[in-house]
């Protein structure tokens, strides 16, 4: 039996962990420039951003893609 998550680089990484990493690496201002969504550009907070990202698949995908790009550059 094979594990379907074996090739998933996001396996075991929560959305909160991803967002915290990106905020730490880029800061809210730069994150808002890279992904121009309201929750990053106007009075951003982890809580409000997570709420939005959990309900908005296209935005979550952009955040996950940015995270994967940022992690790949570190390796």
N, C-alpha and C positions, 0 to 999 in steps of 0.2 A: 504494500500500500504506500503510495507516494504522498508527500505533503504538498498540497496545492499552493502553499504559501512560500515554498522554499526559494523561489526566484523573485518574490515580492520584496523590494527594498524598504517598503513602508510597514512590513509586518512587525507588529509589536511596538510601533511608534504611534503615539496618540496625536490627535490634531492639536491638542494643547502643547505637547512637546515640540511639535513642528513650529507652531506659531511663536512660542517662547524662544526657540532657537533663532528664528528669522528676526525677531525684534531685537534680540541680543546682538546679532551679527550686523543688521542694517539700521536699526532704529525705526521708529514709526514713520518719520518723514521720508526716508529713503524707501521704505517698504511701500508707502503710499504712492511714490513715483513709479516704482516698479510694477505695482499692481494697483491701478487707480480705482479703488472702490471706497465708498463713503466711510465705511467703518475703520479704514486706515488713515483717512485724510482729515476727518472732522471729529475731534475729541476722542481719539482712539483709546480703547481699553481692551485688555485680554478677554474679559467677560463678554462685552458686546460683540467683539469680533468673532469669538467662538460661536456665539448664538447665531450670527449671520452665516458663518461658513458652514455650520451644521445643517442649515436649511437651504443652502444655495450651492448645488453641486458644481456648477461652472466655476464659481469663485474658489471653492475648495480645491478643484483640480489645478487652478492657477497657482495656489499656495503650495500644493504638494509638488508641482513641477519646479517651482522656484527652490523649494527645499532640496529636492533631489539634485538640482544643478549646483546648489551651494555645497552639499555634502560631497558630490563628485569632485569638486575643485579642491577639497581638502585632502583627498586621498592621493 
